[in-house]
Amino acid sequence: MKTLTVDLPGREYDILIERGLLNRAGELCRAVLPGAARLAVVTDSTVGPLYGERLCASLTAAGFDARPISIPAGEKSKSVRMLESLYDAFMDMQLTRTDGVVALGGGVVGDLAGFAAATILRGVPFIQIPTTLLAQVDSSVGGKVAVDLKAGKNLAGAFWQPRLVLMDPAVLGTLDDAAFADGMAEVIKYGCIRDVSFLSWLEQRPSRHEITPDIEHVLYTCCDIKRSVVVEDERDTGLRMLLNFGHTLGHAYELAGNYELWTHGQAVAAGMVKAGELGVKLGITPPGLPERIGTLLACFGLPIEIPCTPEDYSAAIGLDKKGDGDMISLILLNEPGRAIPLRVEKSRVLGLLSEPAD
């Protein structure tokens, strides 16, 4: 078993990575929640039928009263309305502050269940069991939980660290290629911002078939990068902002597609390439680097360009949580494997985005 420890003051927790780990979830959850009687197991209509029964059986064997709660799969479930329905379900099962919430699913389930756990009864323990590549390498680690508002994604949220993150790479076998590619956008991001040797390693394995035999290495490397960043900057005021490479513009593409046409991974992929092009125009990013990133993303069927109106760019930049008045901290690459924040006037960014590509 591969183990990483997120060592935050008073809130240390482990990330465990091993094939078949789902079958041992009960004993591992009991180790971190020795006094819990009930666990609300939040999952969705896709993941629940695949893994819900197995997980609940393991939790029951460990002495938990495990209650599955299923939500419709998809981004639309990450809403205030669905949050309220979880609150009602938690109260119906008489959840207490000594009990807990388990998220079994992808990023939507983890974000929604985590925010519900952070806010019900002023906070109950929370365990992440991510089942998509994107959630395993990114959203399940670091304690950011949220729901979407009409104005945009993740605008109502909290920092609520899990007690444990369990990753079973075997569950990735049920992902279709599109969902796997979504996760690869975030995987490639880690190489771009923090580890050029990992980026080169990925370039030598430009397909799902070539990546899968070493998927534990991928998970460990990405989670280790995120762990180190979160430990240094839990509240996203400095170093952690680098993890948002490609995300500001990616949110514009998600908005342009009404959060239905483009997945998060697809939007981030195109956002990284566009951020690279902006970096070149600003004299920060070496010429040729955006093309290098785009070539690798395209190997996994990810888009390197998404049509977007000036209005959608403006809306996304205006709502970006890294913004400050008329300025925004744009995350750019100044060399392969190294990202930096650059404070730029929002109007200048929008002007550069409106210019035709070179």
Residue pairs with C-beta under 8 A, 6 or more apart in sequence:
1 16
1 17
1 18
1 21
2 16
2 17
2 18
2 216
2 219
2 220
3 14
3 15
3 16
3 17
4 14
4 15
4 17
4 220
4 223
4 224
4 227
5 12
5 13
5 14
5 15
5 227
6 12
6 13
6 14
6 15
6 141
6 142
6 161
6 227
6 230
6 231
7 231
8 161
8 230
8 231
8 234
11 161
13 32
13 161
13 162
13 163
13 164
13 165
14 164
14 165
15 141
15 165
15 167
15 223
15 227
16 28
16 164
16 165
16 166
16 167
17 167
17 169
17 216
17 219
17 220
17 223
18 167
18 168
18 169
18 216
19 168
19 169
19 170
19 216
20 168
20 170
21 28
21 166
21 167
21 168
22 51
22 54
22 55
22 58
22 129
22 166
22 168
22 170
22 171
23 54
23 58
24 58
25 55
25 58
25 59
25 129
25 166
26 58
26 59
26 60
26 61
26 62
26 64
27 58
27 62
28 164
28 166
29 39
29 59
29 62
29 64
29 100
29 102
29 127
29 164
29 166
30 62
30 63
30 64
32 125
32 127
32 163
32 164
33 39
33 100
33 125
33 127
33 163
35 98
36 64
36 98
36 99
36 100
36 125
37 64
37 65
37 96
37 98
37 99
38 64
38 65
38 66
38 67
38 93
38 94
38 95
38 96
38 99
38 100
39 59
39 64
39 65
39 66
39 67
39 99
39 100
39 101
39 102
39 127
40 67
40 69
40 86
40 89
40 90
40 93
40 95
40 99
40 100
40 101
40 102
40 113
41 52
41 55
41 56
41 59
41 66
41 67
41 68
41 69
41 102
41 104
42 69
42 71
42 86
42 101
42 102
42 103
42 104
42 105
42 109
42 112
42 113
42 116
43 51
43 52
43 68
43 69
43 70
43 71
43 103
43 104
43 105
43 109
44 70
44 71
44 72
44 73
44 74
44 77
44 105
44 106
44 108
44 109
45 70
45 71
45 72
45 73
46 73
46 105
47 73
47 104
47 105
47 106
47 109
47 131
48 68
48 70
48 104
50 131
50 171
50 174
51 104
51 131
51 171
52 68
52 70
52 104
55 66
55 102
55 104
55 129
56 66
56 68
59 66
59 102
60 66
66 102
67 89
67 93
69 86
69 89
71 77
71 82
71 85
71 86
71 109
71 112
73 108
74 108
75 108
75 148
75 259
75 260
75 264
76 259
77 108
77 112
78 108
78 111
78 112
78 146
78 147
78 148
79 147
79 148
80 147
80 149
80 156
82 112
82 147
83 112
83 115
83 116
83 147
86 112
86 113
86 116
86 120
87 116
87 120
90 101
90 116
90 120
95 101
95 120
95 121
95 124
96 121
96 124
97 121
97 122
97 123
97 124
99 124
99 125
100 117
100 124
100 125
100 126
100 127
100 163
101 113
101 114
101 116
101 117
101 120
101 124
101 125
101 126
101 127
102 113
102 126
102 127
102 129
103 109
103 110
103 112
103 113
103 114
103 126
103 127
103 128
103 129
103 130
103 140
104 129
104 131
105 113
105 130
105 131
105 132
105 135
106 130
106 131
106 132
106 134
106 135
106 139
106 179
107 130
107 132
107 134
107 135
107 138
107 139
107 140
107 264
109 135
110 128
110 130
110 135
110 139
110 140
110 145
111 139
111 144
111 145
111 146
111 147
111 154
111 157
112 145
112 147
113 126
113 145
114 126
114 128
114 143
114 145
114 160
114 162
115 145
115 146
115 147
115 156
115 157
115 158
115 160
117 123
117 124
117 125
117 126
117 145
117 160
118 126
118 145
118 158
118 160
119 158
123 160
125 163
126 160
126 161
126 162
126 163
127 162
127 163
127 164
127 165
127 166
128 135
128 140
128 141
128 162
128 164
128 165
128 166
129 165
129 166
129 167
129 168
130 136
130 139
130 140
130 165
130 167
131 171
131 172
132 172
132 175
132 179
132 182
132 183
133 172
133 175
133 179
133 180
133 182
133 183
133 184
133 186
133 187
134 179
134 182
134 183
134 185
134 186
134 264
134 265
135 183
136 167
136 169
136 172
136 183
136 219
136 223
137 183
137 186
137 187
137 190
137 218
137 219
137 222
137 223
137 226
138 183
138 186
138 222
138 226
138 243
140 162
140 165
140 167
141 165
141 223
141 226
141 227
141 230
142 161
142 226
142 229
142 230
142 234
142 240
143 159
143 160
143 161
143 162
143 230
143 234
144 154
144 157
144 159
144 236
145 157
145 158
145 159
145 160
146 153
146 154
146 155
146 156
146 157
146 158
147 154
147 156
147 157
148 154
148 155
148 156
148 259
149 155
149 156
151 319
152 251
152 255
152 315
152 316
152 319
153 251
153 254
153 259
154 321
155 319
159 234
159 235
161 234
167 219
167 223
169 215
169 216
169 219
172 180
172 212
172 215
175 183
177 208
177 301
178 263
178 301
180 208
180 300
181 208
181 265
181 266
181 300
181 301
181 302
182 263
182 264
182 265
182 266
183 265
184 208
184 211
184 265
184 297
184 300
184 302
185 246
185 264
185 265
185 266
185 268
185 269
185 272
185 297
185 300
185 302
186 222
186 265
186 268
187 202
187 218
187 222
188 199
188 202
188 269
188 272
188 293
188 296
188 297
189 243
189 245
189 246
189 268
189 272
190 198
190 221
190 222
190 225
190 226
191 198
191 199
191 200
191 201
191 202
191 337
192 199
192 245
192 272
192 293
192 333
192 336
192 337
192 339
193 242
193 243
193 245
193 331
193 333
193 337
193 338
193 339
194 225
194 229
194 242
194 337
194 338
194 339
195 221
195 225
195 337
196 335
196 336
196 337
196 338
197 337
198 221
198 337
199 296
199 336
199 337
202 211
202 296
203 296
205 211
205 214
206 296
206 299
206 300
207 299
207 300
208 300
211 218
226 243
229 239
229 240
229 242
229 243
230 240
232 238
232 239
232 240
233 239
233 240
233 241
234 240
236 321
241 322
241 329
241 331
241 341
242 331
242 339
242 340
242 341
244 322
244 331
245 272
245 275
245 331
245 332
245 333
245 339
246 268
246 269
246 270
246 271
246 272
246 273
246 274
246 275
246 331
247 268
247 271
247 331
248 271
248 275
248 316
248 317
248 320
248 322
248 328
248 330
248 331
249 270
249 271
249 274
249 275
249 308
249 313
249 316
249 353
250 264
250 267
250 268
250 269
250 270
250 271
250 272
251 267
251 271
251 316
251 319
251 320
252 271
252 308
252 312
252 313
252 315
252 316
252 317
253 262
253 266
253 267
253 270
253 271
253 306
253 308
253 312
254 262
254 264
254 267
255 312
255 315
255 316
256 262
256 306
256 307
256 308
256 309
256 312
257 267
257 306
262 270
262 303
262 306
265 302
266 302
266 303
266 306
267 306
269 297
269 302
269 303
269 304
270 302
270 303
270 304
270 305
270 306
272 293
272 297
273 290
273 293
273 294
273 297
273 304
273 305
274 305
274 353
275 330
275 331
275 332
275 333
276 285
276 289
276 290
276 293
276 294
276 332
276 333
277 285
277 290
277 357
277 358
278 285
278 330
278 332
278 349
278 352
278 353
279 285
279 289
279 290
279 332
279 333
279 334
280 286
280 287
280 289
280 290
280 358
281 352
281 355
282 332
282 342
282 344
282 352
284 332
284 333
284 334
284 340
284 342
285 332
285 333
285 334
286 334
286 335
286 336
289 333
289 335
289 336
292 336
294 304
297 303
297 304
298 304
310 350
310 353
310 354
313 350
313 353
314 350
317 323
317 328
317 346
317 349
317 350
318 346
320 328
322 328
322 329
322 331
322 341
323 329
323 346
324 343
326 345
326 346
326 347
327 343
327 344
327 345
327 346
328 343
328 344
328 345
328 346
328 349
329 341
329 342
329 343
330 341
330 342
330 343
330 344
330 349
331 339
331 340
331 341
331 342
332 339
332 340
332 341
332 342
333 339
333 340
334 340
